[in-house]
Amino acid sequence: MRIGMGINYAGDFSETINNLLEFEAAGLDRVAVPEAYSYDAVSQLGY
């Protein structure tokens, strides 16, 4: 089984990276970034 979680799209990109490091350490397999209210999910994932 794979475990996934959505990440916050309204925060700062560096905050997202810190969250991803914590998720990875906890064993999370996948993340998803919602693209709503004109935020750019592709740039956030690429950062």
C-alpha positions as CSV (number, residue, x, y, z in Angstrom):
1,M,0.0,0.0,0.0
2,R,1.2,3.5,-0.8
3,I,0.5,6.4,1.4
4,G,-0.1,9.9,0.0
5,M,-1.1,13.3,1.3
6,G,-1.9,16.7,-0.1
7,I,0.4,19.5,0.7
8,N,-0.5,23.2,1.5
9,Y,-0.5,25.3,-1.7
10,A,-0.9,28.6,0.0
11,G,2.3,28.8,1.9
12,D,5.9,29.7,1.0
13,F,7.8,27.3,-1.2
14,S,10.5,26.9,1.5
15,E,7.8,26.0,4.0
16,T,6.6,23.3,1.5
17,I,10.1,21.9,1.3
18,N,10.3,21.6,5.1
19,N,7.0,19.8,5.1
20,L,8.1,17.4,2.4
21,L,11.3,16.5,4.3
22,E,9.1,15.6,7.3
23,F,6.7,13.6,5.2
24,E,9.6,11.7,3.6
25,A,11.1,10.9,7.0
26,A,7.7,9.5,8.1
27,G,7.6,7.2,5.0
28,L,5.1,9.0,2.8
29,D,5.2,7.7,-0.8
30,R,3.3,10.4,-2.7
31,V,2.3,14.0,-2.4
32,A,-0.3,16.0,-4.3
33,V,-0.5,19.8,-4.8
34,P,-4.0,21.2,-5.4
35,E,-4.1,23.9,-8.0
36,A,-6.9,26.2,-7.0
37,Y,-7.4,29.9,-6.6
38,S,-4.7,30.6,-9.3
39,Y,-1.8,29.0,-7.4
40,D,0.8,27.3,-9.6
41,A,1.2,23.6,-8.6
42,V,3.8,22.9,-11.2
43,S,6.2,25.6,-10.0
44,Q,5.8,24.5,-6.4
45,L,6.6,20.9,-7.2
46,G,9.6,21.9,-9.4
47,Y,11.0,24.1,-6.6
